[in-house]
Every structure is written in structure tokens, then in C-alpha cells.
Amino acid sequence: MKYVVCVPDGCADFPLEELDGKTPLEAANTPVLDGLSSRAVLGRAQVIPEGMPPGSDVGNMAIFGYDPAIYHTGRAPIEAAAMGLKLTDDQVAFRCNFVCVTDNKMADFSGGHPDSETASKVIVALNSHLGNDEICFHPGVQYRHIMVAPKSFLNVECIPPHDISGEELSLPIGDGSDEVIALMEKSREVFEEFPNIKANQFWLWGQGTFPKMPSFKDTFKKEAGLVTAVDLVRGLGALTDMEVVEVEGATAWYDTNYEGKRDAALDFLKNEGDLFIVHIEASDEAGHAGDIEEKIKSLEAWDSRVLKDLVVGLDEMREW
């Protein structure tokens, strides 16, 4: 039996007046998904346990089959694992977003989506100006990066920047918050050295200690792999010893290589794999940006450029 888990991240939404009371998924033209529905067993899954914050870290961990109430320690350490980082017991990892703050408001939680090459140069400068024996910055993808800090920062209460998009800043509070705020403010001086990017500071959030998770094969007795352009999901694969397939042109943006991800799934399953996760981030990015048109486009691309030939390929593998 072959399995594919398709994750069009952030596809869920509320009915919108602009769409005559439909959600973007309802408004999108998705004939393949509609056809699957007619031949499928349908159901609902609650991927956010009661009392836990709704987010891609908690939700994707649950989709992978791991109880977040047991294994979740924070978002950033999962992304740190994707970068090959190993934290000691006295360290925590923070998600370090490049952002644009204007008039004390979160003008752009993604800092204008700088390219990863330019962003890595900023990280080098941040380490030079703000790094020390306890603080270190590590480059990720586009606006998503990691800061490693001492465990004394663990209990700071931080607001994700996408939760205050277009709103007044909600600064961190609690033990260690003064140090975290000071680092974010000092980062502005470093970003001034890079006038070619929109981001003008970093924002820290999602911290946690390094999680310990059992391998997917040991837990579910299946050979599993995944494809994604997001360090968060890649980190879950690394922590559970899944095969993480790299696809050229996978950008975590609207221009991602949909077909490459589809083909990665089919190739893995044809070569003795049992289960493959196809993660698409474009719909989530559109949702955070409040871009209804792009969200619909990304969902339609998922249907026509991933599901269409994926279903055909899976049917060909099926032992009828």
C-alpha cells in the first residue's frame, strides 16, 4: 500500500464577503480534488490539541503522526534541526524573522521576501555586530532564520510577527524580555548597512529547547519521505529520520516548483518507499499576506500541477 499526504499549508479559511460567502478553497477551481472526494472516504482531523497554539509547527507535527502535547517544545528548534544544528541542554533556538517595521507597526512580517543569498550576508553581519559566546545567528531561507541563545531566554513571551501584521507592535514580555527587545532594536543598525532589502530589523519568536522524537520507521513501520521548501517541515523530517528530498525551484513562495514536488513523490514511492508527504507553502503565505487572489491561484495550482498527475501515477501503482 502506497500513501501520499498532501499538505496545502494554510488552505483552511473563513467564508469571505468578497467571495460571496465562500472560502478560498470553495471558490477555487479544483476538479481533481472534487473528483477525489467523489471516490473517497471523507473525515475531519483535529491537528491542534486543546490548549496548544494554532500554528504550522503544531499542526504539521500532528499531521506527521506525532502528538504535539508530547513532542512539541517550540517552533524554532524544529527549524534549527533542518539546518543541521544540535542544541545543548542549556541553549534555546529562536525563529529570527527579517521584518519591516514602520511607525511602530508590523508593516511586513516577511521583510519583502529577500532572496536567501542576500539574507545570508545580513546574518554574517548580525553575528559580527551582535553575536558572542552565547548568541549566534544561522541563515535559513528568505526571511526565516534562527538565533541560538542561552536557556535563560526560554520563558520570554513572544508574539509571532504574522499575528500582528499591519498592527501596533506587541513587544515580548516576561523573564528575559528586556534582552530580547534590546537585540531586536540593535538589529536595526545592522540592517541599515543593507539598503537594497526592504527588511529593517529582525523579530524573535517561537523559541524552544531541542525536541527528541522517535524515528518514523520505528514508530509506524513505514519507509517515509517528504518534500518541502520550509525549514519547519524539513526539520520534522530530520528529527524523525525521514528522507528529505530536495527539489530545484522549491521556493516556499507563489513561484514554487509544483511539478518537481509531484515527481519527487512518485519517484520515491516507485523506489520502495511507503509514504510521502508533499508540503506546499504558497497557500499559507498568501493567507498571511491577506491576498485572496493569490491564495485561490495557489490552491488551483496545487490541484492542476500536483494532484492531477499524482493521482494518475498512484492509480498506476495500485494493486487492484
C-alpha positions as CSV (number, residue, x, y, z in Angstrom):
1,M,0.0,0.0,0.0
2,K,1.3,3.4,-1.0
3,Y,0.4,6.6,0.8
4,V,0.7,10.3,-0.1
5,V,-0.1,13.1,2.4
6,C,-0.7,16.4,0.6
7,V,-0.4,19.5,2.8
8,P,-1.6,22.7,1.1
9,D,-0.5,24.6,4.2
10,G,-3.0,27.3,5.3
11,C,-5.7,26.2,2.9
12,A,-8.4,26.5,5.6
13,D,-10.1,29.9,5.9
14,F,-13.3,31.7,6.8
15,P,-16.2,32.4,4.4
16,L,-15.4,35.8,2.8
17,E,-17.8,38.5,1.6
18,E,-15.5,39.1,-1.4
19,L,-16.2,35.6,-2.4
20,D,-20.0,35.7,-1.8
21,G,-19.7,33.8,1.4
22,K,-17.3,31.1,0.1
23,T,-13.9,30.2,1.5
24,P,-10.9,30.5,-1.0
25,L,-10.9,26.7,-1.2
26,E,-14.6,26.6,-2.1
27,A,-14.1,29.4,-4.7
28,A,-11.0,27.8,-6.3
29,N,-11.4,25.6,-9.4
30,T,-10.2,22.2,-8.1
31,P,-11.7,19.5,-10.4
32,V,-9.1,16.8,-9.3
33,L,-9.8,17.4,-5.6
34,D,-13.6,17.3,-6.4
35,G,-13.1,14.0,-8.2
36,L,-11.2,12.5,-5.4
37,S,-13.9,13.5,-3.0
38,S,-16.4,11.5,-5.0
39,R,-14.4,8.3,-4.6
40,A,-13.0,8.8,-1.1
41,V,-13.8,8.3,2.5
42,L,-14.1,11.8,4.0
43,G,-13.5,13.0,7.5
44,R,-12.1,15.6,9.8
45,A,-9.0,15.6,11.9
46,Q,-8.2,18.0,14.8
47,V,-4.5,18.6,14.4
48,I,-4.3,21.3,17.1
49,P,-4.6,19.8,20.6
50,E,-6.8,21.6,23.1
51,G,-4.8,24.4,24.8
52,M,-2.0,24.5,22.3
53,P,-1.3,27.5,20.0
54,P,-2.6,27.0,16.4
55,G,0.3,27.2,14.0
56,S,2.2,25.3,11.3
57,D,4.6,23.8,13.9
58,V,1.9,22.2,16.0
59,G,-0.3,21.3,13.0
60,N,2.3,19.7,10.8
61,M,3.7,17.7,13.8
62,A,0.3,16.3,14.3
63,I,-0.1,15.5,10.6
64,F,3.1,13.6,10.7
65,G,1.5,11.4,13.4
66,Y,3.3,12.8,16.5
67,D,1.3,14.2,19.4
68,P,2.4,17.8,19.9
69,A,1.4,17.6,23.5
70,I,4.2,15.2,24.0
71,Y,6.9,16.2,21.5
72,H,6.4,20.0,20.8
73,T,9.0,22.2,22.5
74,G,8.7,25.2,20.2
75,R,8.8,26.1,16.5
76,A,12.4,27.4,16.2
77,P,14.2,24.3,17.4
78,I,12.4,22.2,14.7
79,E,13.7,24.6,12.1
80,A,17.2,24.5,13.7
81,A,17.1,20.7,13.2
82,A,16.5,21.3,9.5
83,M,19.8,23.3,9.4
84,G,21.7,20.5,11.0
85,L,22.0,22.4,14.3
86,K,22.3,20.5,17.5
87,L,21.4,22.4,20.7
88,T,22.9,21.7,24.1
89,D,20.6,21.4,27.1
90,D,21.5,25.0,28.1
91,Q,20.5,26.5,24.7
92,V,17.3,27.6,23.1
93,A,16.6,28.4,19.5
94,F,14.5,31.4,18.4
95,R,12.9,32.0,15.0
96,C,14.5,35.2,13.7
97,N,12.2,36.8,11.1
98,F,13.5,39.6,8.9
99,V,10.7,42.1,9.1
100,C,9.8,45.7,8.1
101,V,8.6,47.9,11.0
102,T,7.1,51.3,10.1
103,D,5.7,53.8,12.6
104,N,5.7,51.2,15.3
105,K,3.6,48.8,13.2
106,M,4.4,45.5,11.7
107,A,4.3,46.6,8.0
108,D,5.7,43.4,6.6
109,F,6.3,40.2,8.6
110,S,8.3,38.7,5.8
111,G,10.7,41.7,5.2
112,G,9.8,41.9,1.5
113,H,10.9,38.3,0.9
114,P,14.6,38.9,0.4
115,D,16.5,36.3,-1.5
116,S,18.4,33.8,0.6
117,E,21.8,34.8,-0.7
118,T,21.3,38.4,0.4
119,A,19.8,37.3,3.7
120,S,22.8,35.2,4.5
121,K,25.0,38.3,4.2
122,V,22.8,40.0,6.7
123,I,23.2,37.1,9.1
124,V,27.0,37.3,8.8
125,A,26.8,41.0,9.7
126,L,24.4,40.2,12.7
127,N,26.9,37.7,14.0
128,S,29.7,40.2,13.7
129,H,27.8,43.0,15.5
130,L,25.5,41.2,17.9
131,G,26.9,37.6,18.3
132,N,29.0,36.4,21.2
133,D,29.8,33.3,23.1
134,E,26.1,32.8,23.9
135,I,24.3,34.4,20.9
136,C,24.6,33.1,17.4
137,F,22.7,33.7,14.2
138,H,22.2,31.0,11.5
139,P,20.9,31.6,7.9
140,G,17.7,29.9,6.8
141,V,15.5,30.6,3.7
142,Q,14.4,34.1,2.6
143,Y,13.2,35.9,5.7
144,R,13.2,32.8,8.0
145,H,16.4,32.4,10.2
146,I,17.5,31.1,13.6
147,M,19.1,32.7,16.6
148,V,20.6,30.4,19.3
149,A,20.6,31.9,22.8
150,P,21.1,30.8,26.4
151,K,18.3,28.9,28.2
152,S,17.6,32.0,30.4
153,F,15.6,33.3,27.4
154,L,13.3,30.3,27.3
155,N,10.3,31.8,29.1
156,V,10.0,35.1,27.2
157,E,6.5,35.5,25.8
158,C,6.8,36.5,22.1
159,I,4.1,37.2,19.6
160,P,4.6,35.8,16.0
161,P,5.0,38.7,13.6
162,H,2.4,37.4,11.2
163,D,-0.2,37.6,14.1
164,I,0.3,41.4,14.3
165,S,0.6,42.1,10.5
166,G,-0.4,45.8,9.9
167,E,-0.9,46.3,13.7
168,E,0.9,48.1,16.5
169,L,3.9,46.1,17.8
170,S,3.3,43.8,20.7
171,L,6.7,43.5,22.3
172,P,8.0,40.4,24.2
173,I,7.2,40.3,27.9
174,G,8.4,38.1,30.9
175,D,11.8,37.0,32.1
176,G,14.5,37.8,29.7
177,S,12.3,40.1,27.5
178,D,14.5,43.2,28.1
179,E,17.4,41.4,26.5
180,V,15.3,40.1,23.6
181,I,13.8,43.6,22.9
182,A,17.3,45.1,23.1
183,L,18.6,42.7,20.4
184,M,15.7,43.4,18.1
185,E,16.3,47.2,18.5
186,K,20.0,46.9,18.0
187,S,19.5,44.9,14.8
188,R,18.1,48.0,13.1
189,E,21.7,49.4,12.9
190,V,22.9,46.3,11.1
191,F,20.0,46.4,8.6
192,E,20.9,50.0,7.7
193,E,24.0,48.5,6.1
194,F,21.8,46.7,3.6
195,P,19.6,49.4,1.9
196,N,18.9,47.0,-1.0
197,I,16.4,45.0,1.1
198,K,13.1,46.1,2.5
199,A,13.6,44.5,5.9
200,N,14.8,46.9,8.6
201,Q,15.1,44.7,11.7
202,F,14.6,41.2,12.9
203,W,11.8,39.8,15.1
204,L,12.4,37.0,17.6
205,W,9.7,34.4,18.5
206,G,8.9,30.7,18.6
207,Q,11.7,29.7,21.0
208,G,12.2,26.3,22.5
209,T,14.7,23.6,23.5
210,F,15.7,20.8,21.2
211,P,13.0,18.1,20.8
212,K,13.6,14.4,21.0
213,M,11.4,12.4,18.6
214,P,11.4,8.7,17.6
215,S,12.0,7.8,14.0
216,F,9.0,7.5,11.7
217,K,10.1,4.0,10.6
218,D,10.4,2.7,14.2
219,T,7.1,4.3,15.1
220,F,4.9,3.4,12.1
221,K,6.9,0.6,10.3
222,K,6.9,2.6,7.0
223,E,9.7,4.0,4.8
224,A,8.7,7.7,4.6
225,G,10.0,10.8,2.8
226,L,8.9,14.3,2.2
227,V,9.4,17.4,0.1
228,T,9.1,21.0,1.3
229,A,10.8,24.3,0.9
230,V,10.1,25.3,4.5
231,D,12.7,24.6,7.2
232,L,10.0,23.9,9.8
233,V,8.7,20.9,7.8
234,R,12.2,19.8,6.8
235,G,13.1,19.9,10.4
236,L,10.3,17.5,11.3
237,G,11.6,15.1,8.7
238,A,15.2,15.4,10.1
239,L,14.0,14.8,13.6
240,T,12.1,11.7,12.6
241,D,14.7,10.3,10.2
242,M,12.5,10.6,7.2
243,E,14.2,11.1,3.8
244,V,14.0,14.8,2.9
245,V,14.1,15.2,-0.9
246,E,15.5,18.4,-2.3
247,V,13.7,19.8,-5.4
248,E,15.3,22.5,-7.5
249,G,13.0,25.5,-7.7
250,A,11.1,24.8,-4.5
251,T,10.9,28.3,-3.1
252,A,8.1,28.3,-0.4
253,W,6.5,31.1,-2.5
254,Y,4.0,31.5,-5.2
255,D,6.5,30.5,-7.9
256,T,7.4,27.2,-6.3
257,N,8.1,24.1,-8.4
258,Y,4.8,22.3,-8.1
259,E,5.6,19.7,-10.7
260,G,9.0,18.9,-9.1
261,K,7.4,18.1,-5.8
262,R,4.8,15.9,-7.5
263,D,7.5,14.0,-9.3
264,A,9.5,13.6,-6.1
265,A,6.6,11.8,-4.5
266,L,6.1,9.5,-7.4
267,D,9.8,8.7,-7.7
268,F,10.1,7.9,-4.0
269,L,7.1,5.6,-4.0
270,K,8.2,3.8,-7.1
271,N,11.6,3.1,-5.4
272,E,10.2,1.0,-2.5
273,G,9.0,4.0,-0.4
274,D,5.7,3.6,1.5
275,L,4.6,7.1,2.4
276,F,5.5,10.5,1.1
277,I,4.5,14.0,2.3
278,V,4.1,16.8,-0.2
279,H,4.1,20.1,1.5
280,I,3.1,23.3,-0.3
281,E,3.6,26.7,1.4
282,A,2.3,29.1,-1.2
283,S,-1.3,29.0,0.1
284,D,-0.1,29.7,3.6
285,E,2.0,32.7,2.5
286,A,-1.0,34.1,0.6
287,G,-3.2,33.7,3.6
288,H,-0.7,35.5,5.9
289,A,-0.5,38.3,3.3
290,G,-4.3,38.6,3.1
291,D,-4.0,38.1,-0.7
292,I,-7.2,36.3,-1.7
293,E,-6.4,36.2,-5.4
294,E,-3.0,34.5,-4.8
295,K,-4.5,32.1,-2.3
296,I,-7.0,30.9,-4.8
297,K,-4.3,30.7,-7.5
298,S,-2.1,28.6,-5.3
299,L,-4.9,26.2,-4.4
300,E,-5.7,25.8,-8.1
301,A,-2.0,25.2,-8.9
302,W,-1.9,22.6,-6.2
303,D,-4.9,20.8,-7.9
304,S,-3.7,21.1,-11.5
305,R,0.0,20.9,-11.1
306,V,0.4,18.4,-8.2
307,L,-2.8,16.4,-7.7
308,K,-3.7,15.8,-11.4
309,D,-0.8,13.7,-12.4
310,L,-0.1,12.5,-8.9
311,V,-3.5,10.7,-8.8
312,V,-2.8,9.1,-12.2
313,G,0.6,7.9,-11.0
314,L,-0.7,6.5,-7.8
315,D,-3.5,4.7,-9.7
316,E,-0.9,3.1,-11.9
317,M,1.0,1.8,-8.9
318,R,-2.2,0.5,-7.2
319,E,-2.7,-3.2,-6.9
320,W,-6.3,-3.5,-7.9
